[in-house]
Amino acid sequence: MNKIKTLGLAISASVAFPQSVIATENDINAYIIGGNEVQTSPNELSTVFVQAGNWGCTGSLIAERWVLTAAHCIKIGDKNNSLQTVPKQLIKVYAGVTDLQDIQLINEYKAVDVIVHPDYLPEGTVLVEGTSETQINTPYVNDIALIAVSRNIDNATIATLPTNEQALAIEKEITENGELLIAQGWGKTSNAAISGPNTLMSAELSYLPTAECFDKTKADSNFGWLSSGVDPLKMCTYEPDFLGVCSGDSGGPLYYQNVATGEQIQLGITSFGGETCAAGDPDIYTRLGGYDDWINTVIAEKTSTLPAPVPYEDESTGKDNTDNGAEGGSGGGGSIGSGLMMSLLAMGWLRRKRG
């Protein structure tokens, strides 16, 4: 009789999702290591901060009311059979900021719809047929989600996404020319730090061709983080040491910037990596070229079903024509409160070690 089992590429207990907003250094590893503060004007940025309950992630603006992030920022947990979905009432996006201390209510956007890829799974799975085993899913497969917000985001810039053909051409170009990619996110800047900086960080990282990434991350069983050397749904960066992404960067963009034209294209979404950040393991991203059709289909089908945009003046005073008011929420003007800042201590980016 055939059966399905999960892959033996377990997450270390020390880096499982913390259950409290007060996380310790042993609970999480959250930082862009070796990066620099982003100097771009906030209104020119596509990168946004995503608060999902007690979790802090990064995301990117890809349409007036749509933000792209990682599925694991919305469906919390590292086991396929025990995922907990953060209610949309507890999800907010903060756009047009580089420093979280500068957030005003005009930077806050409430979620009115959240679409997680229906085939997202954190654990890889294997089909067992007698003595034969075949990998069905890799870890964190389809780690992609879309958040629709309550009004148009007009204080940030919409990111450009590639078709699969465009992504393949860019990957070929950066492999041949040795061009660097740009990752952005909020999170700790050293292992010793208790929490991340308030300022958005950026790091230039080397693209690792898929075949090389597959070889670096597969276990002795030949099962690994990627499905094969031509996995169309994941991509990788690699630095030998002291440079890379980690938690809090989850869901954040991996950009390619054309040196000649200055055009910036988002190639990936930060997904997962080695147990210890920036320690010589590849960092893994959801490859957006593989989800071009899915993204376009969701936005095309769902946009017309969204509640009418709520003018900022109404939303900031609680006159909201959505059902997004969380019980016990303030509903009115004022500061963003302590919840967002506390969530910075619980940025749950996944660190995975090889089995």
FENFEN-V492507 format. One record per residue. N is the residue number from 1. PHI is phi in degrees with one decimal (none if undefined). BURIAL is 1 if it has 16 or more other C-alpha atoms within 10 Angstrom, else 0. D_CENTER is the distance of its C-alpha to the mean C-alpha in Angstrom with 2 decimals. Layout:
BEGIN
N&PHI&BURIAL&D_CENTER, N&PHI&BURIAL&D_CENTER
END
This chain:
BEGIN
1&none&0&37.92, 2&-77.3&0&34.37, 3&-149.5&0&31.46, 4&-106.3&0&27.70, 5&-130.2&0&26.37, 6&-85.0&1&23.03, 7&-68.7&1&22.41, 8&-85.2&1&23.69, 9&-114.1&1&20.60, 10&-71.7&1&20.22, 11&-74.2&1&17.83, 12&-60.6&0&20.06, 13&-59.3&0&21.31, 14&-74.2&0&20.65, 15&-123.4&1&16.89, 16&-67.1&1&16.66, 17&-59.7&1&15.01, 18&-67.9&1&17.48, 19&-92.5&0&19.48, 20&-127.9&0&20.24, 21&-69.9&1&18.75, 22&-94.4&0&21.02, 23&-99.1&1&19.35, 24&-106.6&1&21.24, 25&-60.4&0&20.67, 26&-76.9&0&21.38, 27&-79.4&1&18.70, 28&-139.4&1&15.65, 29&-127.8&1&14.92, 30&-137.1&1&12.67, 31&-175.2&1&13.13, 32&-93.7&1&13.19, 33&-93.1&1&16.63, 34&75.8&1&19.17, 35&-92.8&1&17.48, 36&-133.0&0&19.14, 37&-65.4&1&18.88, 38&-71.4&1&17.87, 39&-100.9&0&21.23, 40&-62.8&0&20.36, 41&-57.9&0&21.79, 42&-52.4&1&19.30, 43&-68.7&0&20.54, 44&-92.7&0&19.83, 45&-85.8&1&16.10, 46&-100.1&1&13.44, 47&-75.8&1&10.72, 48&-130.9&1&10.63, 49&-97.1&1&10.20, 50&-116.8&1&9.27, 51&-106.5&1&11.75, 52&-119.3&1&11.87, 53&63.6&1&15.24, 54&-90.4&1&15.44, 55&-102.6&1&11.77, 56&-111.1&1&10.05, 57&-135.8&1&6.42, 58&-111.1&1&5.75, 59&-154.0&1&5.93, 60&-145.0&1&8.81, 61&-82.4&1&12.21, 62&-120.5&1&13.51, 63&-159.4&1&16.67, 64&-53.5&0&18.83, 65&-121.8&1&17.52, 66&-126.3&1&14.23, 67&-120.6&1&10.65, 68&-102.2&1&7.79, 69&-152.3&1&4.41, 70&-89.5&1&3.69, 71&-60.5&1&7.35, 72&-71.4&1&7.66, 73&-78.8&1&6.82, 74&-106.5&1&9.80, 75&-101.1&1&11.90, 76&-88.6&1&12.63, 77&133.6&1&14.55, 78&-116.9&1&15.11, 79&-118.7&0&18.12, 80&-60.3&0&18.37, 81&-97.5&0&21.26, 82&-140.5&0&20.14, 83&-74.3&0&16.79, 84&-117.5&0&16.92, 85&-86.4&1&15.40, 86&-71.1&1&14.85, 87&-61.6&1&17.48, 88&-61.8&1&16.76, 89&-63.7&1&19.40, 90&-104.8&1&17.27, 91&-110.5&1&14.24, 92&-135.4&1&14.54, 93&-117.6&1&13.01, 94&-118.7&1&14.58, 95&-120.0&1&15.26, 96&75.5&1&17.79, 97&-136.8&1&17.48, 98&-111.3&1&16.96, 99&-113.0&1&18.67, 100&-64.6&1&17.74, 101&-73.4&0&21.47, 102&-92.4&0&22.28, 103&-63.4&1&20.58, 104&-119.1&1&23.20, 105&-61.4&0&23.32, 106&-67.9&1&23.21, 107&-87.4&1&19.59, 108&-98.1&1&18.65, 109&-131.4&1&17.77, 110&-86.3&1&18.02, 111&-75.7&1&16.27, 112&-115.1&1&19.00, 113&-157.6&1&17.29, 114&-137.1&1&14.12, 115&-120.9&1&13.89, 116&-93.4&1&11.98, 117&-52.9&1&13.01, 118&-64.1&0&16.37, 119&-106.8&0&16.34, 120&-68.5&1&13.20, 121&-145.2&1&14.53, 122&-76.2&1&13.41, 123&-94.6&1&16.86, 124&-68.3&1&18.48, 125&-128.2&1&21.82, 126&-129.5&1&25.21, 127&-89.7&1&28.26, 128&-103.4&0&31.42, 129&-124.3&0&34.65, 130&65.4&0&37.51, 131&-95.3&0&36.94, 132&-97.1&0&34.39, 133&-128.2&1&30.61, 134&-128.3&0&28.12, 135&-71.0&1&24.35, 136&-95.5&0&22.96, 137&-128.3&1&19.21, 138&-86.6&1&17.14, 139&-61.0&1&14.78, 140&54.7&1&11.40, 141&-71.4&1&12.84, 142&57.9&1&11.48, 143&-81.7&1&7.94, 144&-150.2&1&7.44, 145&-148.6&1&8.56, 146&-121.6&1&10.56, 147&-118.2&1&11.95, 148&-95.8&1&15.49, 149&-112.8&1&16.99, 150&-72.3&1&20.60, 151&-153.2&1&21.76, 152&-60.9&1&21.13, 153&-87.9&1&18.91, 154&-110.4&0&21.58, 155&-115.2&1&20.63, 156&-149.6&1&17.80, 157&-106.9&1&17.84, 158&-72.7&1&16.49, 159&-74.6&1&14.55, 160&-92.6&0&16.40, 161&-108.4&1&15.02, 162&-92.5&1&17.23, 163&-74.6&0&19.29, 164&-62.4&1&19.45, 165&-64.7&0&22.70, 166&-65.1&0&21.40, 167&-63.0&1&18.51, 168&-61.2&0&21.20, 169&-66.0&0&23.46, 170&-66.4&1&21.03, 171&-61.2&1&20.21, 172&-64.3&0&23.98, 173&-64.9&0&24.64, 174&-71.5&1&22.36, 175&-68.3&0&23.75, 176&-71.4&0&27.25, 177&-100.3&0&26.94, 178&68.5&0&24.73, 179&-73.2&1&22.52, 180&-94.2&1&19.50, 181&-104.8&1&15.91, 182&-120.7&1&14.12, 183&-104.9&1&10.82, 184&-130.8&1&10.24, 185&174.6&1&9.05, 186&-106.1&1&11.08, 187&164.8&1&12.43, 188&-65.7&1&15.64, 189&-107.5&1&17.63, 190&-159.4&1&19.80, 191&-63.1&1&20.29, 192&-77.7&0&23.10, 193&-69.6&0&21.27, 194&-81.4&1&21.03, 195&-143.5&1&18.24, 196&-81.6&1&16.17, 197&-72.7&1&17.78, 198&-75.0&1&17.76, 199&-90.9&1&17.31, 200&-61.6&1&14.30, 201&-110.4&1&14.46, 202&-138.7&1&14.39, 203&-141.5&1&15.39, 204&-92.8&1&17.13, 205&-128.4&1&16.49, 206&-84.5&1&18.63, 207&-68.2&1&17.69, 208&-110.8&1&18.84, 209&-52.6&1&20.50, 210&-57.9&1&19.48, 211&-61.6&0&22.92, 212&-68.7&0&22.85, 213&-64.5&1&19.44, 214&-59.4&1&20.81, 215&-65.1&0&23.91, 216&-75.3&0&22.23, 217&-113.7&1&20.11, 218&-84.3&1&22.57, 219&-83.5&0&24.77, 220&-60.0&0&28.55, 221&-74.1&0&28.36, 222&78.3&0&26.57, 223&-87.8&1&23.63, 224&-157.1&1&20.39, 225&-73.0&1&16.67, 226&-112.9&1&17.45, 227&-74.3&1&19.98, 228&-169.9&1&22.22, 229&-74.8&0&22.80, 230&-129.8&0&21.95, 231&-56.0&1&18.82, 232&-84.3&1&17.74, 233&-108.2&1&14.31, 234&-134.2&1&12.86, 235&-142.8&1&13.41, 236&-137.4&1&13.90, 237&-122.0&1&14.83, 238&-151.6&1&17.54, 239&-131.7&1&19.54, 240&-58.8&0&22.46, 241&-171.2&0&21.88, 242&63.6&0&20.82, 243&-155.7&1&17.93, 244&164.5&1&14.26, 245&-103.6&1&10.77, 246&-159.8&1&10.18, 247&-67.3&1&9.12, 248&89.3&1&8.30, 249&-85.3&1&6.37, 250&-49.4&1&3.49, 251&81.9&1&0.84, 252&-79.0&1&4.35, 253&-84.1&1&7.18, 254&-115.1&1&9.65, 255&-103.6&1&12.93, 256&-108.9&1&16.41, 257&-119.0&1&19.26, 258&-68.7&0&22.66, 259&-63.4&0&25.15, 260&-73.9&0&28.03, 261&-102.8&0&26.71, 262&81.4&0&23.86, 263&-63.8&0&21.73, 264&-113.6&0&17.97, 265&-124.8&1&15.97, 266&-85.3&1&12.25, 267&-94.2&1&12.33, 268&-147.8&1&8.92, 269&-121.9&1&5.12, 270&-60.1&1&4.64, 271&-120.4&1&5.68, 272&-156.0&1&8.93, 273&-167.8&1&12.21, 274&-69.6&1&15.69, 275&-57.9&1&17.13, 276&-111.2&1&17.82, 277&-69.6&1&15.58, 278&51.4&1&17.23, 279&-124.1&1&20.11, 280&103.1&0&20.66, 281&-95.9&1&18.23, 282&-63.1&1&15.99, 283&-100.4&1&12.25, 284&-110.8&1&10.67, 285&-128.3&1&8.32, 286&-69.7&1&8.43, 287&-86.9&1&11.45, 288&-70.4&1&11.77, 289&-57.5&1&15.54, 290&-78.5&1&15.70, 291&-121.6&1&14.33, 292&-55.4&0&16.44, 293&-65.7&0&18.93, 294&-62.5&0&16.69, 295&-59.9&1&14.86, 296&-63.2&0&18.32, 297&-66.4&0&20.04, 298&-60.1&0&17.93, 299&-64.0&1&18.28, 300&-64.0&0&21.93, 301&-81.3&0&22.80, 302&-95.2&0&21.11, 303&-58.2&0&21.72, 304&-69.4&0&25.44, 305&-94.0&0&24.96, 306&-72.1&0&23.09, 307&-59.0&1&25.27, 308&-56.7&0&26.93, 309&-57.0&1&25.12, 310&-95.1&1&26.27, 311&-55.5&0&27.82, 312&-54.7&1&26.47, 313&-60.9&0&29.98, 314&-77.2&0&30.06, 315&-64.0&1&26.63, 316&-71.2&1&27.20, 317&-109.5&0&30.49, 318&90.0&0&29.34, 319&-84.6&0&30.80, 320&-107.4&1&27.86, 321&-95.7&0&28.51, 322&-117.6&1&25.55, 323&-100.6&0&25.56, 324&-89.9&1&22.64, 325&-74.8&1&24.77, 326&-70.2&0&23.79, 327&-58.6&0&26.96, 328&86.0&0&28.13, 329&-75.0&0&26.02, 330&-73.9&0&27.80, 331&72.3&1&27.67, 332&-126.1&0&29.22, 333&-76.7&0&28.98, 334&110.2&0&28.65, 335&-81.0&0&25.99, 336&-78.9&0&22.48, 337&82.2&0&23.82, 338&-86.8&0&22.82, 339&-58.6&0&20.11, 340&-63.7&1&17.32, 341&-64.9&1&18.66, 342&-65.7&1&19.11, 343&-67.0&1&15.53, 344&-63.3&1&14.73, 345&-81.7&1&16.68, 346&-126.4&1&14.54, 347&-71.3&1&10.98, 348&-98.6&1&10.26, 349&-87.8&1&8.39, 350&-92.8&1&10.40, 351&-111.1&1&13.29, 352&-122.7&1&15.40, 353&-109.8&1&18.86, 354&-70.5&1&20.91, 355&-82.5&0&23.63
END
